[in-house]
Amino acid sequence: MANNEIEIEVSDPTAPAENSPSLARTLTVDIWAMVVLGAFALVMAWDNYRTGMGWTEDGPEPGYFPFYLSVILVLASVYGIVKSLYERRSAGGDAEVFVTRDQFKRVLLVFVPTVAFCVAMQWLGLYVASFLLTAGFMIFVGKLSVWKSLLTAAIFSVAMFYIFEVKFDVIMPKGPLEALFGY
């Protein structure tokens, strides 16, 4: 007999804790993102103006199209800042939470090992660094058993090595382990 009245409650693992304090508001992040984009666009506009953004008898100079794209980005950034401030004012100052402390910790849980992977790849090579990143994520983030994580990371790294180095002969960053095997 099937009981159709059984309910299964599934909690959202990505949901923030109810009492987690806010680290940033959406308005703040929006405005800073637009300020950074606008500043980058201004630098690009200046550089393309310096390179040459005019029109010659041969056609456009090298900075012609990039200059005008930079101007459009600056104008879009200014528009975005004004729009965000206007929406905040019309909403009565109630700022929406962009990220809480718990959510930010989860982001760092992925971001920090990824940066470490990029740095480690310079000395250990792509395959050893990939092994460490994959195994580390599986063990510490995925909470999988150590032997399964190490086996999966080893299979993945060896498969990557075989595909890129042996079959397709693609040049990838290598470290001391690959040098030991003559690659």
Secondary structure per residue as TSV (DSSP state, phi and psi in degrees):
chain	resnum	aa	ss	phi	psi
A	1	M	-	360.0	134.7
A	2	A	-	-97.9	135.9
A	3	N	-	-104.5	107.3
A	4	N	T	-79.6	-4.2
A	5	E	T	-96.9	7.0
A	6	I	-	-77.6	129.0
A	7	E	-	-109.2	138.0
A	8	I	-	-110.8	121.6
A	9	E	-	-98.4	122.7
A	10	V	-	-113.5	121.7
A	11	S	-	-87.6	151.7
A	12	D	-	-83.8	112.1
A	13	P	T	-68.1	-18.5
A	14	T	T	-91.3	-4.4
A	15	A	S	-69.6	138.4
A	16	P	-	-72.2	154.3
A	17	A	-	-64.2	146.7
A	18	E	T	-59.5	-34.4
A	19	N	T	-101.3	12.3
A	20	S	-	-73.4	124.9
A	21	P	-	-72.0	152.4
A	22	S	E	-74.6	137.2
A	23	L	E	-101.0	-30.2
A	24	A	E	-152.0	147.3
A	25	R	E	-97.7	152.7
A	26	T	H	-59.4	-41.2
A	27	L	H	-59.8	-44.1
A	28	T	H	-61.6	-46.0
A	29	V	H	-66.6	-41.9
A	30	D	H	-58.6	-48.8
A	31	I	H	-66.0	-43.5
A	32	W	H	-64.7	-38.1
A	33	A	H	-63.2	-41.1
A	34	M	H	-71.8	-33.8
A	35	V	H	-65.0	-45.1
A	36	V	H	-64.0	-44.6
A	37	L	H	-61.8	-43.3
A	38	G	H	-64.3	-40.5
A	39	A	H	-64.8	-43.2
A	40	F	H	-61.5	-42.1
A	41	A	H	-65.4	-37.0
A	42	L	H	-64.4	-42.5
A	43	V	H	-62.3	-43.6
A	44	M	H	-64.9	-40.5
A	45	A	H	-62.5	-44.4
A	46	W	H	-61.9	-45.0
A	47	D	H	-64.3	-41.2
A	48	N	H	-72.3	-30.3
A	49	Y	H	-65.1	-42.9
A	50	R	H	-64.3	-39.1
A	51	T	H	-69.5	-32.6
A	52	G	-	125.0	111.9
A	53	M	-	-120.9	19.1
A	54	G	S	-93.1	-168.3
A	55	W	E	-121.6	128.4
A	56	T	E	-109.9	179.4
A	57	E	T	-65.9	-21.5
A	58	D	T	-82.9	-17.4
A	59	G	E	131.8	-159.4
A	60	P	E	-72.9	147.7
A	61	E	-	-75.9	167.5
A	62	P	T	-57.4	-30.9
A	63	G	T	-96.1	7.4
A	64	Y	H	-60.3	-60.9
A	65	F	H	-68.9	-45.1
A	66	P	H	-60.4	-33.9
A	67	F	H	-62.3	-48.5
A	68	Y	H	-70.3	-31.3
A	69	L	H	-65.2	-38.1
A	70	S	H	-65.0	-40.4
A	71	V	H	-62.3	-42.1
A	72	I	H	-62.3	-40.9
A	73	L	H	-64.5	-39.4
A	74	V	H	-62.9	-46.8
A	75	L	H	-62.9	-39.5
A	76	A	H	-65.1	-37.5
A	77	S	H	-65.6	-44.9
A	78	V	H	-62.3	-44.3
A	79	Y	H	-59.4	-44.4
A	80	G	H	-62.8	-40.1
A	81	I	H	-65.1	-47.5
A	82	V	H	-62.0	-43.7
A	83	K	H	-62.7	-43.6
A	84	S	H	-62.9	-43.4
A	85	L	H	-65.8	-38.2
A	86	Y	H	-66.0	-43.0
A	87	E	H	-64.1	-37.5
A	88	R	H	-64.8	-43.1
A	89	R	H	-64.7	-41.7
A	90	S	H	-72.5	-22.6
A	91	A	T	-83.5	-3.9
A	92	G	T	84.3	19.3
A	93	G	T	83.8	2.9
A	94	D	-	-78.2	106.4
A	95	A	-	-91.8	132.3
A	96	E	-	-79.6	141.0
A	97	V	E	-73.7	128.6
A	98	F	E	-87.6	-47.4
A	99	V	E	-149.4	140.7
A	100	T	E	-100.0	172.0
A	101	R	H	-61.1	-44.0
A	102	D	H	-63.3	-41.7
A	103	Q	H	-65.0	-40.7
A	104	F	H	-65.1	-37.1
A	105	K	H	-61.6	-38.9
A	106	R	H	-67.5	-36.5
A	107	V	H	-64.5	-44.5
A	108	L	H	-64.6	-30.1
A	109	L	H	-60.9	-26.1
A	110	V	H	-98.6	-39.9
A	111	F	H	-66.1	-47.9
A	112	V	H	-62.2	-48.4
A	113	P	H	-63.6	-30.8
A	114	T	H	-68.5	-41.0
A	115	V	H	-64.9	-42.8
A	116	A	H	-61.1	-37.9
A	117	F	H	-60.3	-46.1
A	118	C	H	-62.5	-39.0
A	119	V	H	-71.5	-45.7
A	120	A	H	-63.7	-31.0
A	121	M	H	-62.5	-27.5
A	122	Q	H	-66.1	-32.1
A	123	W	H	-105.5	-35.8
A	124	L	H	-94.6	-15.8
A	125	G	B	90.4	165.0
A	126	L	H	-63.3	-41.9
A	127	Y	H	-75.1	-41.6
A	128	V	H	-69.3	-42.9
A	129	A	H	-63.2	-38.3
A	130	S	H	-65.6	-39.6
A	131	F	H	-59.2	-48.3
A	132	L	H	-64.9	-41.4
A	133	L	H	-65.6	-47.1
A	134	T	H	-63.2	-48.9
A	135	A	H	-63.4	-42.5
A	136	G	H	-61.6	-45.0
A	137	F	I	-63.3	-43.1
A	138	M	I	-65.3	-39.4
A	139	I	I	-76.4	-51.5
A	140	F	I	-88.4	-35.6
A	141	V	I	-93.3	-46.0
A	142	G	S	-81.0	-14.2
A	143	K	-	57.7	37.3
A	144	L	-	-90.3	162.4
A	145	S	-	-65.1	150.9
A	146	V	H	-62.6	-45.4
A	147	W	H	-65.4	-38.3
A	148	K	H	-67.3	-39.0
A	149	S	H	-66.6	-45.6
A	150	L	H	-65.5	-40.6
A	151	L	H	-64.4	-46.2
A	152	T	H	-63.5	-44.0
A	153	A	H	-63.6	-39.0
A	154	A	H	-66.5	-45.5
A	155	I	H	-61.2	-44.3
A	156	F	H	-61.3	-47.4
A	157	S	H	-67.4	-41.0
A	158	V	H	-65.9	-40.9
A	159	A	H	-63.3	-42.6
A	160	M	H	-61.3	-44.5
A	161	F	H	-60.7	-46.4
A	162	Y	I	-61.5	-46.1
A	163	I	I	-66.6	-51.2
A	164	F	I	-77.1	-44.8
A	165	E	I	-85.7	-41.8
A	166	V	I	-87.6	-54.1
A	167	K	I	-77.1	-47.9
A	168	F	S	-101.9	-7.9
A	169	D	-	52.3	48.0
A	170	V	-	-91.8	135.9
A	171	I	-	-80.2	117.0
A	172	M	-	-122.2	158.4
A	173	P	-	-61.2	128.0
A	174	K	B	-119.6	155.2
A	175	G	-	-121.1	-161.0
A	176	P	H	-66.6	-31.0
A	177	L	H	-65.8	-43.8
A	178	E	H	-66.4	-36.5
A	179	A	H	-63.3	-34.3
A	180	L	H	-61.4	-33.8
A	181	F	T	-92.4	5.5
A	182	G	T	88.2	17.0
A	183	Y	-	-105.6	360.0
